[in-house]
């Protein structure tokens, strides 16, 4: 499955926003979700 570069950029931007938050946590459903978020940043 391929995704447009613009969609990937938006997801990376969102992950960066999450990473910049203080005193917060991100909860994911499974190991693959966790691995995907780690890979994105």
C-alpha positions in Angstrom: 0.0 0.0 0.0 1.4 3.4 -1.0 0.6 6.7 0.6 1.0 10.2 -0.9 4.0 12.2 0.4 1.7 14.9 1.7 -0.1 12.4 3.9 3.2 11.1 5.3 4.4 14.6 6.0 1.2 15.4 7.9 1.6 12.3 10.0 5.2 13.2 10.8 4.1 16.7 11.7 1.5 15.2 14.1 4.1 12.9 15.7 6.5 15.9 16.2 3.6 17.8 17.8 3.0 14.8 20.2 6.8 14.6 21.0 6.9 18.3 21.9 4.2 18.0 24.6 5.3 18.0 28.2 3.9 15.6 30.8 1.9 13.6 28.3 1.6 10.0 27.1 0.6 8.4 23.8 -1.3 5.1 24.1 -1.4 2.7 21.2 -3.3 -0.5 20.6 -0.6 -3.0 19.7 3.0 -3.7 19.1 2.9 -2.9 15.4 1.3 0.5 16.2 4.0 1.2 18.7 6.7 0.2 16.3 5.2 2.3 13.5 5.2 5.4 15.8 8.8 4.8 16.9 9.8 4.5 13.3 8.1 7.8 12.4 10.0 9.6 15.2 
